[in-house]
Amino acid sequence: FAGLLVYVAWLQGWLLLVFESDASYLSLVMAALFVIFWIVSAYHIVVINREIVRFETRQPEGVASEYFNKIRAKSIKLDGGLVDQFMLAGALRVRLMMPIHILHYVANMLILLGLIGTVVGFVIAVAGLGDSLAGGENLQRVQGVLGQIVTGMGVALFTTLVGAILGGLWLQLHYQILERAIAGLVVDVVEHADIEIIPELAKVNSTNPQ
């Protein structure tokens, strides 16, 4: 769907209009950053989906399997005592969330770059307005500074638009999807450990007391 929107925007000439109207080139910078971190987010989506499949199919590798092994190791250290998952579950969530925090930061940075572009554009426009007022009846000079004002407004509006769409909507949506998938995986893993692994360890320890 996103690719379709980009294709339609390209066919309509909107993409070219945005980049040609932005004399500050901030829109190009934001677009490049977005493409890079869109690829990063797509990679992490693949990784999380792979971990979900590994957990659901009970494969011996993956973060879920490592988590269950840590619970078993903790049970051994406690001499068969009841295992509390609080710290391990928190560590699991932090470990999965750390790689994607950069996406949240970059999404906010794109919005900030859009706002910086707004300020830059208005500075260009105001400078042109000052020159226009100083130009008096010099028609050629007035026409030149009016073009500068239009350029400044183009920078202000288009950088804000690009930052809001790429950062505030698109990349932020990717981050939310990843965060939701990670939260769901952590909940499923912790619940499975609480319902299956820990009672199984307790049963083994009760039948084989130290």
Order of alpha helices (4+ residues) and beta strands (2+ residues): alpha-alpha-alpha-alpha-alpha-alpha-alpha-alpha-alpha
